[in-house]
Amino acid sequence: MEGSQQGDGGEGVAGQEPGGGGLRLRRDMGLWSAVSLIAGCMIGSGIFMSPQGVLVYMGSPGASLVVWALCGLLATLGALCYAELGTLVPESGGEYAYILRTFGSLPAFLVIYTFVLVGRPAAIAAISLSFAAYVTVPLYPGCSSLPQAVLKGVASTCILLLMLVNYWSSRMATMLMNVCTITKVLSLLVIVGGGAVVLGQGRGRMQALLFAFHNTSQQAGHIGMAFYQGLWSFDGWNSLNCVMEELKNPNQNLVWALMIAIPLVTGLYILVNISYLLVLSPREILSSDAMAVSWGNQVLGAWAWLVPLAVALSTFGSANGTFFSGSRVCYVAAREGHMPRLLSMVHVHRLTPAPALLFTTMVALVLVILGSFSPIVNFLSFLSWLTYGTTISCLLYLRMKKKSLPRPYKVPTIIPAIMLPASLYLVLAPIIDQPQTDFLYVLLFLLSGFLVYFLFVYFRCQPKCLQVATLHLQLLLEVVPTTKNAD
């Protein structure tokens, strides 16, 4: 039986071990909150602002719709593989936890090195800047270039507000996620419904669908880049695995949440793209910086202001979901000794992973202020799929070497067998077809992780000042160590 003890906040993510064994994460997330987390992380600004990236690389509307459908299929197949891993290794941390338990410390550290220092903070910073752009546009009518100081100020305020929400109460953060996800789905349904009305009135651009596959690109690199563009809008399908220790009845709810959220988002994405193709001309699609806004100006008339509002709420909710899951990975890595020990502690009253939240906030704020992280985010896409491929190979390895492990859920072997070469293709095809120096920079960043690992993790070179700082910060932040959650 799982015991719990609430602090003053009463709504945290941790509970007290029976017998006073210490604090641990508390299972406080139900099925619909899990669905909301997945859908909320997946539906960001991409589908509203620039889904034409797939069309640019594929060259035809029909092929772009096929790519959107295949991206949804890939996300679903990947999620099924992660569902089995989540029941085999019932820990928070996602890919990090699975690689750590299968291949050991060094590969897991390289994952967390890119994830904690660059990946998630950069994603939060990018989403927050998108939020800032849509919030400040009405304040500068007719201005083609928004003041950077204003953009960065609003984005920083967004990050700090989300930090406070997640710091104060995990339940409040999940409630915010639920509200934003409902808003996103309703916004996409409005776009789908508007396209249906236009089609019913005979005003749709049917030529885009009649010659759907004209000028389709055959280049492997272009196809790979098209998948990158589409899969960026599906990013977040693995977010629930990062918070497994907070999920109620994980063996059942993990699979159900994935099977509800990902097909729902895939269907909406395909229908929304069809609506765009019916309303906007190819030139308008390719030249638009915010396709949903262009669509709204033509279809919604006086109500077109709803689109920027929907995008702002969408980006805010997506940043919140990324914050929620990303801080948990940082927390788990610190608990395993791959990050400073302070980051594995929770607030003694709020019962939230306060140090991990503050660390993620600081890195995201630095990236917002610098404002030069976009190339890093773009070229970390191939690192993401390298990580996904490695994680799926964990499943195949455990199938061969650990056949006796209990498996509450088991995916057909053909699925990881398909996902592994698909991941390798997404990693290698763009590099081989269009080699760029940015890939070299990402490789050098990865290699620097080896130096950091052997210096600070393997040989444990930790200056005394760091230990003293940890003690003082623990007292200042009122945080305490935790233990792992039990099944």
C-alpha positions as CSV (number, residue, x, y, z in Angstrom):
1,M,0.0,0.0,0.0
2,E,1.3,3.4,-1.0
3,G,1.5,5.9,1.9
4,S,1.5,9.6,1.4
5,Q,2.1,12.8,3.5
6,Q,1.2,16.2,2.3
7,G,3.0,19.4,3.1
8,D,1.5,22.8,3.4
9,G,0.8,22.9,-0.3
10,G,-1.1,19.6,-0.2
11,E,-0.9,19.2,-3.9
12,G,2.7,18.1,-4.6
13,V,4.2,15.2,-6.5
14,A,5.8,13.5,-3.5
15,G,4.6,11.3,-0.7
16,Q,6.2,9.9,2.5
17,E,7.4,6.3,2.4
18,P,5.7,4.0,4.9
19,G,7.8,3.7,8.0
20,G,9.4,7.1,7.4
21,G,11.8,6.0,4.6
22,G,11.9,9.4,2.9
23,L,10.0,11.4,0.3
24,R,9.2,9.9,-3.1
25,L,7.2,10.9,-6.2
26,R,3.5,10.5,-5.7
27,R,1.2,8.9,-8.3
28,D,-1.1,11.8,-8.9
29,M,-1.7,11.7,-12.7
30,G,-4.8,10.0,-14.0
31,L,-5.6,8.8,-17.5
32,W,-7.0,12.1,-18.9
33,S,-4.2,14.1,-17.4
34,A,-1.9,11.7,-19.2
35,V,-3.7,12.1,-22.5
36,S,-3.6,15.9,-21.9
37,L,0.2,15.8,-21.3
38,I,0.9,13.9,-24.5
39,A,-1.4,15.9,-26.7
40,G,-0.4,19.2,-25.0
41,C,3.3,18.6,-25.7
42,M,2.6,17.4,-29.3
43,I,0.3,20.3,-30.3
44,G,2.6,23.4,-30.2
45,S,3.0,26.3,-32.6
46,G,4.2,24.2,-35.5
47,I,0.8,23.2,-36.9
48,F,-0.4,26.8,-36.7
49,M,2.6,28.6,-37.9
50,S,4.7,26.7,-40.4
51,P,3.4,23.3,-41.5
52,Q,4.4,24.1,-45.1
53,G,7.9,22.8,-44.4
54,V,6.7,19.3,-45.3
55,L,5.2,20.6,-48.6
56,V,8.4,22.5,-49.4
57,Y,10.6,19.3,-49.3
58,M,8.0,16.9,-50.8
59,G,6.9,19.2,-53.6
60,S,3.3,18.1,-53.8
61,P,0.2,18.3,-51.6
62,G,-0.6,14.6,-51.8
63,A,2.9,13.5,-50.8
64,S,3.0,16.0,-48.0
65,L,-0.3,14.5,-46.6
66,V,1.2,11.0,-46.9
67,V,4.2,12.2,-44.9
68,W,2.0,13.7,-42.2
69,A,0.2,10.3,-41.9
70,L,3.4,8.4,-41.8
71,C,4.8,10.7,-39.1
72,G,1.7,9.9,-37.0
73,L,2.3,6.2,-37.7
74,L,5.9,6.5,-36.7
75,A,5.0,8.3,-33.5
76,T,2.4,5.6,-32.7
77,L,4.8,2.7,-33.4
78,G,7.5,4.4,-31.3
79,A,5.1,5.0,-28.5
80,L,4.1,1.3,-28.5
81,C,7.7,0.4,-28.1
82,Y,8.1,2.9,-25.3
83,A,5.0,1.5,-23.7
84,E,6.6,-1.9,-23.3
85,L,9.8,-0.3,-22.0
86,G,7.8,1.8,-19.6
87,T,6.3,-1.4,-18.0
88,L,9.7,-3.1,-18.0
89,V,11.5,-0.2,-16.4
90,P,8.7,1.6,-14.4
91,E,10.8,4.7,-13.7
92,S,10.6,8.3,-14.7
93,G,13.2,9.6,-17.1
94,G,12.1,8.2,-20.4
95,E,15.0,7.3,-22.8
96,Y,17.5,8.1,-20.1
97,A,16.2,5.5,-17.7
98,Y,15.8,2.8,-20.4
99,I,19.3,3.3,-21.8
100,L,20.8,3.5,-18.3
101,R,19.2,0.2,-17.2
102,T,20.1,-1.6,-20.5
103,F,23.5,-0.2,-21.8
104,G,24.9,1.4,-18.7
105,S,26.1,4.8,-17.4
106,L,28.1,6.4,-20.2
107,P,25.4,6.2,-23.0
108,A,22.8,7.4,-20.6
109,F,24.9,10.3,-19.5
110,L,25.4,11.4,-23.1
111,V,21.6,11.4,-23.5
112,I,21.1,13.5,-20.4
113,Y,24.0,15.8,-21.4
114,T,22.3,16.9,-24.6
115,F,18.8,16.7,-23.1
116,V,19.3,18.8,-19.9
117,L,21.9,21.3,-21.1
118,V,20.5,22.0,-24.6
119,G,17.5,20.0,-25.8
120,R,14.6,20.8,-23.4
121,P,15.7,24.3,-22.3
122,A,16.1,25.3,-26.0
123,A,12.7,23.9,-26.8
124,I,11.2,25.8,-23.9
125,A,13.0,29.0,-25.0
126,A,11.9,28.6,-28.7
127,I,8.2,28.0,-27.7
128,S,8.2,30.9,-25.3
129,L,9.6,33.2,-28.0
130,S,6.7,32.0,-30.3
131,F,4.3,32.8,-27.5
132,A,5.9,36.3,-27.1
133,A,5.6,37.0,-30.8
134,Y,1.8,36.3,-30.9
135,V,1.1,38.2,-27.7
136,T,3.0,41.3,-28.8
137,V,1.8,41.5,-32.4
138,P,-1.4,43.4,-31.5
139,L,0.7,46.0,-29.6
140,Y,2.7,46.9,-32.8
141,P,0.2,47.0,-35.7
142,G,1.8,47.3,-39.1
143,C,5.3,46.7,-37.7
144,S,7.2,44.1,-39.8
145,S,9.9,43.5,-37.1
146,L,9.0,43.4,-33.4
147,P,11.5,44.9,-30.9
148,Q,13.8,42.1,-29.7
149,A,13.9,43.5,-26.2
150,V,10.1,43.3,-25.9
151,L,10.0,39.7,-27.4
152,K,12.7,38.5,-25.0
153,G,11.1,40.2,-22.0
154,V,7.7,38.6,-22.7
155,A,9.3,35.2,-23.3
156,S,11.3,35.5,-20.1
157,T,8.1,36.4,-18.2
158,C,6.3,33.3,-19.7
159,I,9.2,31.0,-18.6
160,L,9.2,32.5,-15.0
161,L,5.4,32.3,-14.8
162,L,5.5,28.6,-15.8
163,M,8.3,28.0,-13.3
164,L,6.2,29.5,-10.5
165,V,3.2,27.3,-11.5
166,N,5.2,24.1,-11.6
167,Y,7.1,25.1,-8.4
168,W,3.9,25.9,-6.5
169,S,1.9,22.8,-7.3
170,S,2.2,19.9,-9.8
171,R,-1.6,19.5,-9.6
172,M,-2.0,23.2,-10.7
173,A,0.5,22.5,-13.6
174,T,-1.6,19.5,-14.8
175,M,-4.8,21.5,-14.5
176,L,-3.2,24.2,-16.7
177,M,-2.2,21.5,-19.1
178,N,-5.7,20.2,-19.3
179,V,-7.2,23.6,-20.0
180,C,-4.6,24.5,-22.7
181,T,-5.0,21.1,-24.4
182,I,-8.8,21.5,-24.6
183,T,-8.3,24.9,-26.2
184,K,-5.8,23.5,-28.7
185,V,-8.1,20.7,-29.8
186,L,-11.0,23.1,-30.2
187,S,-8.9,25.5,-32.2
188,L,-7.9,22.7,-34.6
189,L,-11.5,21.6,-34.9
190,V,-12.5,25.2,-35.9
191,I,-9.9,25.0,-38.7
192,V,-11.2,21.6,-39.8
193,G,-14.8,22.8,-39.6
194,G,-14.0,26.0,-41.6
195,G,-12.4,23.9,-44.3
196,A,-15.5,21.7,-44.5
197,V,-17.7,24.8,-44.8
198,V,-15.5,26.2,-47.6
199,L,-15.7,22.9,-49.4
200,G,-19.4,22.6,-48.9
201,Q,-19.9,26.1,-50.4
202,G,-17.9,25.1,-53.5
203,R,-15.2,27.7,-52.8
204,G,-12.4,25.2,-52.1
205,R,-9.2,25.0,-54.2
206,M,-9.9,21.5,-55.5
207,Q,-7.0,21.7,-58.0
208,A,-4.6,21.2,-55.1
209,L,-6.2,17.8,-54.5
210,L,-6.9,16.8,-58.1
211,F,-3.2,17.1,-59.0
212,A,-2.1,16.0,-55.5
213,F,1.1,14.2,-56.4
214,H,2.4,16.4,-59.2
215,N,6.1,17.4,-58.8
216,T,6.7,15.0,-55.9
217,S,10.3,14.9,-54.8
218,Q,12.2,11.6,-55.2
219,Q,15.4,12.7,-53.3
220,A,16.2,10.7,-50.1
221,G,17.6,13.7,-48.3
222,H,14.5,15.8,-49.2
223,I,12.2,13.1,-47.9
224,G,14.2,12.8,-44.7
225,M,14.0,16.6,-44.2
226,A,10.3,16.5,-44.8
227,F,9.9,13.9,-42.1
228,Y,12.0,16.0,-39.8
229,Q,9.6,18.9,-40.4
230,G,6.6,16.8,-39.7
231,L,8.0,14.9,-36.8
232,W,8.9,18.2,-35.1
233,S,5.1,18.8,-34.8
234,F,4.7,15.3,-33.3
235,D,7.5,15.9,-30.8
236,G,6.2,15.1,-27.3
237,W,4.8,11.7,-28.0
238,N,7.3,10.2,-25.5
239,S,6.6,12.8,-22.8
240,L,4.5,10.5,-20.6
241,N,7.4,8.1,-20.2
242,C,9.4,10.9,-18.5
243,V,6.9,11.0,-15.6
244,M,6.1,7.3,-15.1
245,E,6.5,7.5,-11.4
246,E,3.6,10.0,-11.2
247,L,1.1,8.0,-13.3
248,K,-1.7,6.1,-11.6
249,N,-2.0,2.5,-12.7
250,P,0.9,2.9,-15.2
251,N,0.7,-0.6,-16.8
252,Q,-2.8,0.2,-18.1
253,N,-3.0,4.0,-18.3
254,L,0.3,4.4,-20.2
255,V,-0.9,2.3,-23.2
256,W,-4.4,3.8,-23.1
257,A,-3.1,7.4,-23.0
258,L,-0.8,6.8,-26.0
259,M,-3.5,5.1,-28.0
260,I,-5.9,7.9,-27.4
261,A,-3.6,11.0,-27.8
262,I,-1.4,10.1,-30.8
263,P,-4.2,9.0,-33.2
264,L,-6.3,12.0,-32.2
265,V,-3.4,14.4,-32.9
266,T,-2.5,12.6,-36.2
267,G,-6.1,12.8,-37.5
268,L,-6.4,16.5,-36.6
269,Y,-3.1,17.3,-38.3
270,I,-4.1,15.6,-41.5
271,L,-7.5,17.3,-41.6
272,V,-6.0,20.7,-40.7
273,N,-3.6,20.4,-43.6
274,I,-6.4,19.6,-46.0
275,S,-8.2,22.6,-44.7
276,Y,-5.2,24.8,-45.4
277,L,-4.9,23.3,-49.0
278,L,-8.6,24.0,-49.7
279,V,-8.4,27.7,-48.6
280,L,-4.9,28.9,-49.5
281,S,-3.1,29.0,-52.9
282,P,0.3,27.2,-53.2
283,R,2.0,30.7,-53.3
284,E,0.2,31.8,-50.1
285,I,1.1,28.5,-48.4
286,L,4.8,28.8,-49.3
287,S,5.1,32.5,-48.5
288,S,3.2,32.5,-45.2
289,D,5.1,32.8,-41.9
290,A,1.9,32.0,-39.9
291,M,-0.3,29.8,-42.1
292,A,-3.2,29.6,-39.5
293,V,-3.3,33.4,-39.4
294,S,-3.5,33.6,-43.2
295,W,-6.2,30.9,-43.2
296,G,-8.2,32.8,-40.5
297,N,-8.0,36.1,-42.4
298,Q,-9.7,34.4,-45.4
299,V,-12.3,32.3,-43.6
300,L,-13.1,33.8,-40.2
301,G,-13.3,37.5,-41.2
302,A,-14.0,39.6,-38.2
303,W,-13.2,36.7,-35.9
304,A,-9.7,36.2,-37.3
305,W,-8.3,37.5,-34.0
306,L,-9.2,34.1,-32.5
307,V,-6.3,32.4,-34.4
308,P,-3.4,34.4,-32.8
309,L,-5.1,33.9,-29.4
310,A,-5.3,30.2,-30.0
311,V,-1.7,30.0,-31.1
312,A,-0.6,32.0,-27.9
313,L,-2.6,29.6,-25.7
314,S,-1.2,26.6,-27.6
315,T,2.4,27.7,-27.2
316,F,1.9,28.5,-23.5
317,G,0.4,25.1,-22.9
318,S,3.2,23.3,-24.9
319,A,5.9,25.2,-23.0
320,N,4.2,24.1,-19.7
321,G,4.1,20.4,-20.8
322,T,7.8,20.6,-21.8
323,F,8.6,22.2,-18.5
324,F,6.7,19.6,-16.6
325,S,8.3,16.5,-18.2
326,G,11.8,18.1,-18.8
327,S,12.3,18.9,-15.1
328,R,11.5,15.3,-14.2
329,V,14.3,14.0,-16.4
330,C,16.7,16.4,-14.8
331,Y,15.5,15.3,-11.4
332,V,15.9,11.5,-12.3
333,A,19.4,12.1,-13.7
334,A,20.5,13.8,-10.5
335,R,19.1,11.0,-8.5
336,E,21.3,8.6,-10.5
337,G,24.4,10.7,-9.9
338,H,24.7,12.1,-13.5
339,M,23.7,15.7,-12.4
340,P,24.5,17.6,-9.2
341,R,22.8,15.9,-6.2
342,L,20.8,19.1,-5.3
343,L,18.7,18.6,-8.5
344,S,17.3,15.3,-7.1
345,M,15.7,17.0,-4.1
346,V,12.1,18.2,-3.6
347,H,10.7,21.1,-1.7
348,V,9.8,20.1,1.8
349,H,6.4,22.0,1.8
350,R,5.4,22.3,-1.9
351,L,6.7,18.7,-2.6
352,T,7.8,19.6,-6.1
353,P,11.2,19.1,-7.7
354,A,12.1,22.7,-7.1
355,P,15.9,22.7,-7.8
356,A,15.4,20.8,-11.2
357,L,12.7,23.4,-12.1
358,L,15.0,26.3,-11.2
359,F,17.9,24.8,-13.2
360,T,15.8,24.3,-16.3
361,T,14.5,27.9,-15.9
362,M,18.0,29.4,-15.7
363,V,19.2,27.5,-18.8
364,A,16.1,28.5,-20.8
365,L,16.4,32.1,-19.8
366,V,20.1,32.2,-20.8
367,L,19.1,30.8,-24.2
368,V,16.3,33.4,-24.6
369,I,18.7,36.2,-23.8
370,L,21.4,34.9,-26.2
371,G,18.8,34.3,-28.9
372,S,21.1,32.3,-31.1
373,F,20.0,28.7,-30.3
374,S,17.8,28.0,-33.3
375,P,20.5,26.2,-35.3
376,I,21.2,24.0,-32.3
377,V,17.5,23.1,-32.0
378,N,17.2,22.3,-35.7
379,F,20.2,20.0,-35.8
380,L,19.4,18.3,-32.5
381,S,16.5,16.7,-34.4
382,F,18.8,14.1,-35.8
383,L,20.3,13.5,-32.3
384,S,16.7,13.0,-31.0
385,W,16.2,10.2,-33.5
386,L,19.6,8.8,-32.8
387,T,18.4,8.6,-29.1
388,Y,15.0,7.1,-30.1
389,G,16.8,4.5,-32.2
390,T,19.1,3.6,-29.3
391,T,16.1,3.4,-27.0
392,I,14.3,1.0,-29.3
393,S,17.4,-1.1,-29.6
394,C,17.1,-1.4,-25.8
395,L,13.8,-3.2,-26.3
396,L,15.2,-5.6,-28.8
397,Y,18.2,-6.3,-26.6
398,L,16.0,-7.0,-23.6
399,R,13.9,-9.3,-25.8
400,M,16.9,-11.4,-26.5
401,K,18.9,-11.2,-23.2
402,K,16.1,-10.9,-20.6
403,K,13.3,-13.1,-21.9
404,S,12.2,-14.0,-18.3
405,L,11.4,-10.4,-17.3
406,P,7.6,-10.0,-16.6
407,R,6.0,-8.0,-19.4
408,P,2.5,-6.5,-18.5
409,Y,2.4,-5.2,-22.1
410,K,4.3,-6.7,-25.1
411,V,4.5,-5.1,-28.5
412,P,4.8,-7.3,-31.6
413,T,8.5,-7.7,-32.5
414,I,7.9,-6.4,-36.0
415,I,7.2,-2.9,-34.7
416,P,10.7,-2.3,-33.1
417,A,12.2,-4.1,-36.1
418,I,10.5,-1.4,-38.3
419,M,11.3,1.5,-36.0
420,L,15.0,0.8,-35.7
421,P,15.9,1.2,-39.4
422,A,13.4,4.0,-39.7
423,S,15.3,5.9,-37.0
424,L,18.7,5.2,-38.7
425,Y,17.3,6.5,-42.0
426,L,16.1,9.7,-40.3
427,V,19.5,10.2,-38.8
428,L,21.7,9.3,-41.8
429,A,19.7,10.4,-44.9
430,P,19.9,14.2,-44.5
431,I,23.6,14.0,-43.4
432,I,24.6,11.9,-46.5
433,D,22.4,13.8,-49.0
434,Q,23.1,17.3,-47.6
435,P,26.2,17.3,-45.4
436,Q,26.5,20.6,-43.4
437,T,29.1,21.8,-40.9
438,D,26.3,22.2,-38.3
439,F,26.2,18.4,-37.9
440,L,30.0,18.5,-37.1
441,Y,29.3,21.0,-34.3
442,V,26.7,18.7,-32.8
443,L,29.1,15.8,-33.0
444,L,31.8,17.9,-31.2
445,F,29.2,18.8,-28.5
446,L,28.6,15.1,-28.1
447,L,32.3,14.3,-27.8
448,S,32.7,17.0,-25.1
449,G,30.2,14.9,-23.1
450,F,32.8,12.1,-22.9
451,L,35.2,14.5,-21.2
452,V,32.6,15.8,-18.7
453,Y,31.5,12.2,-17.9
454,F,35.0,10.9,-17.1
455,L,35.9,14.0,-15.2
456,F,32.8,14.5,-13.0
457,V,31.0,11.2,-13.0
458,Y,33.5,8.4,-13.5
459,F,36.4,9.9,-11.5
460,R,34.0,11.9,-9.3
461,C,36.1,15.1,-9.4
462,Q,33.9,17.3,-7.2
463,P,35.4,20.4,-5.6
464,K,34.5,20.9,-1.9
465,C,33.0,24.3,-2.7
466,L,30.3,22.5,-4.7
467,Q,29.4,20.3,-1.7
468,V,29.3,23.4,0.6
469,A,27.2,25.2,-2.0
470,T,24.8,22.2,-2.2
471,L,24.3,22.3,1.6
472,H,23.6,26.1,1.7
473,L,21.3,25.9,-1.3
474,Q,19.5,23.0,0.3
475,L,18.8,25.1,3.4
476,L,17.9,28.2,1.3
477,L,15.5,26.4,-1.0
478,E,14.1,24.1,1.8
479,V,14.6,20.9,-0.2
480,V,15.3,17.3,0.9
481,P,16.4,14.1,-0.8
482,T,13.9,11.6,-2.2
483,T,13.7,7.9,-2.9
484,K,12.4,6.0,-5.9
485,N,8.7,5.3,-6.3
486,A,7.6,1.7,-5.8
487,D,5.3,-0.1,-8.2
